[in-house]
Amino acid sequence: MRIDLHTHSTASDGTDSPAGVVRGAAEAGLSVVALTDHDTTAGWSEAVAALPAGVALVRGMEMSCTGRGEDGRPVAVHLLAYLFDPTNDAFARERERLRDERTVRLRAMAERMAAEGLPIDPDAVMAAAGPAAGRPHPARALVEAGVVGSVNEAFADLLRTGGRYYVHKEDTPLPEAVRMVAEAGGVSVLAHPRASSRGRLMDMNQIGELVADGLGGVEVVHHDHGAADQRILRGIAADLDLIVTGSSDFHGSNKSVVLGEFVTDPEQYDRIVASATGVDVVTGVDVVAG
């Protein structure tokens, strides 16, 4: 049983459609795949409708949050939310606010680049991005314009946190986000919390504090986590009895990682399913049976 619990589609900043993600999961030999687009559930319906027989879909989301950094200052943190009720009012309102923040920020970044003479059309960038806009959208525009050679190059320089064209957005305080997921019947898992290549790290002591808010687990096996990072996170998870996951963080052609490159142990996956009360896992058989 192969389980990948972190993927992105064109509903946010991936390059494969939601249908393409679930079909790709079947081709990769996955038994379970989670669709976790940034701050949106927009891809859920398409993914369910296209779900191949024999593949189970975990409906989820990756939420933009603000945690406490190792230096005590605020730091960007991502939270994976699985199997929550999308109709929960408070959580739905917060997702809408986050998407608005994304849209405003993307427009500001694109206009700043155009104002400084880069061959970027802000309107075209916005049209391509849709409601769950992310930095990969201007990054792809920079690649297409020949300004950089790859999305990774754009992130490493022009669009990195604190970089020339980076614009801040107001994300959800991490404890509040964890509580929202729990109140919506979902299970929350910290996404790549030791990914130092992305910038400053959150204070690992905050993980223990979040247990009281309802934190469910920690993403341990990830392409941005080295062996030492994984040991640290496994130790924290064991001490706090948290779920341990492994995931590809698939973004299609925006990243070199492939579906199923990193996976979650079935026993850990079962803990997520047993803890969730928001929505059920959907299988391809369920879809075919109607």
Secondary structure as GFF3:
##gff-version 3
##sequence-region A 1 290
A	DSSP	beta_strand	3	4	.	.	.	ID=ss1
A	DSSP	alpha_helix	18	27	.	.	.	ID=ss2
A	DSSP	beta_strand	32	35	.	.	.	ID=ss3
A	DSSP	alpha_helix	44	49	.	.	.	ID=ss4
A	DSSP	beta_strand	56	68	.	.	.	ID=ss5
A	DSSP	beta_strand	74	82	.	.	.	ID=ss6
A	DSSP	alpha_helix	89	115	.	.	.	ID=ss7
A	DSSP	alpha_helix	122	129	.	.	.	ID=ss8
A	DSSP	alpha_helix	136	144	.	.	.	ID=ss9
A	DSSP	alpha_helix	151	156	.	.	.	ID=ss10
A	DSSP	beta_strand	172	173	.	.	.	ID=ss11
A	DSSP	alpha_helix	174	183	.	.	.	ID=ss12
A	DSSP	beta_strand	187	191	.	.	.	ID=ss13
A	DSSP	three_ten_helix	196	198	.	.	.	ID=ss14
A	DSSP	alpha_helix	205	210	.	.	.	ID=ss15
A	DSSP	three_ten_helix	211	213	.	.	.	ID=ss16
A	DSSP	beta_strand	217	221	.	.	.	ID=ss17
A	DSSP	alpha_helix	227	240	.	.	.	ID=ss18
A	DSSP	beta_strand	243	246	.	.	.	ID=ss19
A	DSSP	three_ten_helix	252	254	.	.	.	ID=ss20
A	DSSP	alpha_helix	266	275	.	.	.	ID=ss21
A	DSSP	beta_strand	282	283	.	.	.	ID=ss22
A	DSSP	alpha_helix	284	289	.	.	.	ID=ss23
###
